[in-house]
Amino acid sequence: MRLIRCLNPSCNGKAAGKPSVYAGSRMRAVAFFMTTLVTVLPAFAGPAPRKATGFETVSNEEFLPGIPPDIAALKVSKGDPSGKIFLSWESTTLDGNYAIYRSFYESGPFIKIGETESKTFCDATADEGWKYWYMVCRINGGTPGVPAVDYGYRKPEIPKGLTVSEMLDGRNKPWPVPSTAGEREREKLHLRLYEKYYESYLMATFISLVGRFYINSGELLAYRDFKVYSWDPGNRKIYFEKPGIFAAKFYSRRFFRFIRDMHDMKIPYDELLPRVIKNAVIFCIPSGEKEIKEPDGRCRYIPNLEAVALGTEYIRDYEYWKSNTIFFATSDDEIYKRIREVQMRGY
């Protein structure tokens, strides 16, 4: 790549000395580079890199004192439910044309994606969930002015949860008989713990009926089969994740009392906790987005969920599950308040 530095985009490509600045001059310390940029990045599961050719403005914000930027109050939408990214801004100078550039990185390279005479722009070509940096500058006689930069992203879609049928129709398995004396003793110890937390048949029936209503209405989302999770015992929180798809947080004092009892009964965590999680269904409500960083430095957003309850059983899909299921509810007062509001709307 050949770079030719000059202070005027119409330069002849010859080397230039230091610029002269005259009284009243609106010249800014911005260097223009005539380049052909081909972005080559490592392979990743996301939108393909794009190619741009033309002028790229490189600004380090070292402008001459007293010269204000041409663009003020640039706003870029973040997670707008329409599925598009909207830009709006104010201009500190007279009306004119505005160029819009976009990049996956705050420091560029930026690719021009449009030009407009208005002070708004809609980017309908951005890929879902990816974080984009936008640069807007006023065009004055073909020369870009001082740019303004901000980021935005399209709202990522929340993955489809389990249906009531998917959760309940397969619950018809018999209780397997332990094959060795050691397994029988271990199961006996585990069930002593579970029996302290089992719901009554009537309560389990009621919970399942209420859950059925809110899952069918779309107010609750149910998920299972988590292979990635971590916990924070000090704050009574456990974090679930389906990598690259969504993340969920569950705050429950009762769940961690169960964990405490596991410790007091000298049951190793790695012996029983994986079983608790493997057989669990968590019931969630949406709670914004979480930013994650890809290996190549690009950032994107995945749905962030708050779990309002977790149900688990010792034998997954046991035919008599209503008498052999534990339900842990959230201890978060704000989430509980939201649940009550949903209940009132439902009634």
C-alpha positions in Angstrom: 0.0 0.0 0.0 1.3 3.5 -0.9 0.4 6.4 1.3 0.7 10.0 0.1 0.2 12.6 2.8 -1.2 16.0 1.8 -3.6 18.6 3.4 -5.8 18.8 0.3 -7.6 15.9 -1.2 -6.9 17.3 -4.7 -3.2 17.3 -4.2 -0.8 16.2 -6.9 0.8 13.4 -4.9 4.1 15.2 -4.3 5.7 15.5 -0.9 4.7 18.6 1.0 6.3 20.7 3.7 4.6 22.1 6.7 1.3 24.0 6.0 1.0 27.7 6.3 -1.9 29.0 8.4 -3.2 32.5 7.8 -5.4 34.7 10.0 -9.0 33.7 9.6 -8.1 30.4 8.0 -10.5 27.5 8.8 -7.8 25.0 7.9 -7.8 22.0 10.3 -4.9 19.7 11.1 -6.5 16.8 9.3 -4.4 14.6 6.9 -5.9 13.1 3.8 -4.5 9.9 2.4 -5.2 8.5 -1.0 -5.4 4.8 -0.4 -6.8 1.6 -1.6 -7.9 -0.3 1.5 -8.6 -4.0 1.6 -9.5 -5.2 5.0 -8.3 -8.7 5.6 -9.4 -10.2 9.0 -9.4 -13.7 10.5 -12.3 -15.9 9.7 -15.2 -15.5 12.1 -18.9 -16.3 12.3 -20.2 -13.0 11.2 -20.7 -10.6 8.3 -17.9 -10.8 5.7 -15.4 -7.9 5.6 -16.0 -5.3 3.0 -13.7 -3.6 0.5 -13.4 0.2 0.2 -11.5 2.4 -2.3 -11.2 6.2 -2.1 -10.3 9.0 0.3 -10.2 8.1 4.0 -10.0 10.9 6.5 -7.7 10.2 9.4 -8.2 12.6 12.3 -6.5 12.6 15.7 -8.7 15.5 17.0 -5.6 17.8 17.0 -7.6 20.6 15.4 -6.6 24.3 15.4 -7.7 26.1 18.5 -11.1 27.8 18.3 -12.3 25.7 15.4 -15.5 23.9 16.4 -16.6 20.6 14.8 -19.1 20.8 12.0 -21.3 18.1 13.5 -22.8 18.3 17.0 -24.9 16.0 19.1 -24.5 12.9 16.9 -26.9 10.2 18.2 -26.9 6.6 17.0 -29.7 4.2 18.0 -28.7 1.2 20.1 -31.0 -1.8 20.0 -33.9 -0.1 18.3 -36.8 -2.6 18.0 -37.4 -1.7 14.4 -34.3 -3.7 13.4 -32.5 -0.7 11.8 -29.9 1.8 13.0 -30.9 5.4 13.0 -28.5 8.4 13.0 -29.4 12.0 13.8 -27.2 15.1 14.4 -27.0 18.9 14.5 -24.7 21.0 12.4 -22.7 24.0 13.8 -22.4 25.4 10.3 -24.7 26.2 7.3 -26.7 23.3 5.8 -24.9 21.1 3.3 -24.3 17.6 2.3 -23.2 15.0 5.0 -21.1 11.9 4.4 -21.7 8.8 6.6 -19.0 6.3 7.2 -19.1 3.0 9.1 -16.6 0.7 10.7 -16.4 -2.3 13.1 -13.7 -0.5 15.0 -13.7 2.9 16.7 -10.4 3.8 15.1 -11.4 2.6 11.6 -10.9 2.0 8.8 -14.2 3.6 7.9 -16.1 2.8 4.8 -18.5 5.4 3.2 -22.0 4.0 3.2 -24.0 7.1 2.2 -24.5 10.8 1.7 -27.5 13.0 2.6 -28.6 16.6 2.7 -30.8 16.0 5.8 -29.6 15.6 9.4 -30.8 12.0 9.7 -29.8 8.7 8.2 -31.1 5.2 8.4 -28.7 2.3 8.0 -30.7 -0.7 6.8 -27.7 -2.8 5.8 -26.1 -3.4 9.2 -26.0 -7.0 10.4 -28.0 -7.9 13.4 -26.3 -7.6 16.8 -23.0 -6.3 15.6 -21.5 -3.1 17.0 -20.8 -0.5 14.4 -18.9 2.8 14.7 -20.3 5.7 12.6 -18.5 8.8 11.5 -20.5 11.7 10.1 -18.9 14.8 8.5 -20.1 17.8 6.5 -19.0 18.0 2.9 -17.9 21.5 2.0 -16.8 21.9 -1.7 -15.8 18.2 -1.8 -13.7 18.5 1.4 -14.9 16.6 4.5 -15.2 18.6 7.7 -14.4 17.7 11.2 -16.2 14.4 11.9 -18.3 13.2 14.8 -18.2 9.6 15.9 -20.6 7.4 17.8 -21.6 3.7 17.8 -24.9 1.8 17.4 -26.2 -1.7 16.8 -29.3 -3.5 15.6 -31.3 -5.3 18.3 -30.4 -9.0 18.4 -33.3 -11.4 18.1 -34.2 -13.3 21.2 -34.0 -17.1 20.6 -37.2 -19.1 20.6 -37.9 -20.7 23.9 -39.4 -24.2 24.6 -43.1 -24.7 24.0 -45.3 -26.2 26.7 -45.5 -29.3 24.7 -41.7 -29.6 24.4 -41.4 -29.3 28.1 -44.2 -31.7 29.2 -45.0 -34.2 26.6 -41.9 -36.3 27.1 -42.2 -36.7 30.9 -42.9 -40.4 30.9 -39.7 -42.1 32.0 -39.6 -44.7 34.8 -37.1 -44.3 37.7 -33.9 -46.2 36.8 -32.7 -48.8 39.4 -29.1 -48.1 40.5 -26.8 -50.9 39.3 -24.3 -51.0 42.2 -24.4 -50.7 46.0 -22.2 -47.5 45.7 -24.7 -45.9 43.3 -27.6 -46.8 45.7 -25.9 -45.2 48.6 -25.0 -42.1 46.6 -28.6 -41.8 45.3 -30.0 -42.2 48.8 -27.8 -39.3 50.1 -28.7 -37.1 47.1 -32.4 -37.7 47.6 -32.3 -36.8 51.3 -31.3 -33.3 50.0 -33.8 -33.2 47.2 -36.7 -34.2 49.5 -36.1 -31.2 51.7 -36.9 -29.0 48.7 -39.5 -30.9 46.7 -42.8 -29.0 46.1 -46.1 -30.7 47.0 -48.0 -32.3 44.1 -50.7 -29.5 44.3 -48.1 -26.7 44.3 -46.2 -28.2 41.4 -49.5 -28.5 39.5 -50.4 -24.9 40.2 -46.9 -23.7 39.1 -47.1 -25.7 35.9 -50.5 -24.2 35.1 -49.4 -20.7 35.7 -46.2 -21.3 33.7 -48.2 -22.7 30.8 -50.3 -19.6 30.6 -47.3 -17.2 30.5 -45.3 -19.3 28.2 -48.2 -19.5 25.7 -48.7 -15.7 26.0 -45.0 -15.1 25.3 -44.4 -13.3 28.7 -42.0 -16.1 29.8 -39.3 -17.9 27.9 -38.2 -21.4 28.9 -34.8 -22.9 28.1 -32.9 -26.0 29.1 -29.7 -28.0 28.2 -27.1 -25.5 29.4 -23.5 -26.7 29.1 -21.9 -23.4 30.1 -22.6 -21.9 33.5 -20.7 -20.1 36.3 -21.7 -19.1 39.8 -21.1 -16.3 42.3 -22.0 -17.7 45.8 -21.2 -14.4 47.5 -23.9 -12.6 45.6 -26.2 -15.6 45.3 -26.1 -15.6 41.5 -25.7 -18.2 38.9 -25.0 -17.3 35.2 -26.1 -19.5 32.3 -24.9 -19.1 28.7 -25.5 -20.5 25.3 -22.3 -19.1 23.8 -22.9 -16.6 21.1 -26.7 -16.9 21.4 -27.8 -15.5 24.8 -26.8 -15.1 28.5 -29.1 -15.4 31.5 -28.6 -14.5 35.2 -30.4 -16.1 38.1 -30.4 -14.5 41.6 -32.0 -16.9 44.2 -31.2 -17.1 47.9 -33.1 -20.4 48.1 -31.0 -22.0 45.3 -27.9 -21.2 47.3 -29.4 -22.6 50.5 -29.7 -25.8 48.5 -26.0 -25.4 47.6 -25.1 -24.8 51.2 -27.0 -27.9 52.3 -25.1 -29.8 49.6 -21.8 -28.7 51.3 -23.1 -29.5 54.8 -24.1 -33.0 53.7 -20.6 -33.5 52.3 -21.9 -34.0 48.8 -19.2 -32.9 46.3 -20.3 -30.0 44.1 -18.9 -31.7 40.9 -20.9 -34.8 41.8 -24.3 -33.3 42.0 -24.4 -29.7 40.7 -23.9 -30.8 37.0 -27.0 -33.0 37.4 -29.0 -30.1 38.9 -28.1 -27.9 35.9 -28.5 -30.7 33.2 -32.0 -31.5 34.3 -33.0 -27.8 34.8 -35.5 -25.6 32.9 -35.1 -21.9 33.5 -37.9 -19.4 33.0 -36.7 -16.0 31.8 -37.8 -12.5 30.8 -35.7 -10.3 28.5 -33.4 -7.8 30.1 -31.5 -5.8 27.4 -28.3 -6.9 25.7 -24.8 -8.0 26.7 -21.7 -7.0 24.7 -19.2 -9.7 23.9 -15.9 -9.3 22.1 -14.9 -11.6 19.3 -11.3 -12.9 18.8 -10.7 -10.4 16.0 -11.6 -7.4 18.2 -15.1 -6.9 16.8 -17.9 -6.5 19.3 -21.5 -7.7 19.1 -24.5 -7.9 21.3 -26.5 -11.0 22.4 -29.8 -11.0 24.3 -29.4 -10.7 28.1 -32.1 -12.5 30.1 -33.2 -12.5 33.8 -34.3 -15.9 35.1 -37.4 -15.6 37.3 -37.4 -19.3 38.2 -35.6 -22.6 37.8 -37.2 -26.0 38.0 -35.1 -29.2 38.3 -35.5 -32.9 39.0 -33.3 -35.8 40.0 -34.4 -38.0 37.1 -35.0 -35.9 34.0 -38.5 -36.4 32.5 -39.6 -38.7 35.3 -43.3 -39.8 34.8 -44.2 -38.7 38.3 -42.3 -35.4 38.1 -45.0 -33.3 39.9 -44.1 -35.0 43.2 -40.4 -35.0 42.4 -39.5 -31.5 41.2 -37.8 -28.5 42.9 -38.7 -25.0 42.0 -36.4 -22.1 42.9 -37.8 -18.6 42.5 -35.9 -15.3 42.0 -35.0 -13.2 45.0 -34.7 -10.0 42.9 -37.4 -7.5 44.2 -37.4 -5.6 40.9 -38.0 -8.8 38.8 -40.7 -9.9 41.3 -42.4 -6.6 40.8 -42.4 -7.0 37.1 -43.8 -10.5 37.5 -46.6 -9.1 39.6 -47.4 -6.5 36.9 -47.6 -9.2 34.3 -49.9 -11.2 36.5 -52.2 -8.2 37.0 -52.4 -7.7 33.3 -53.2 -11.4 32.8 -56.0 -11.3 35.3 
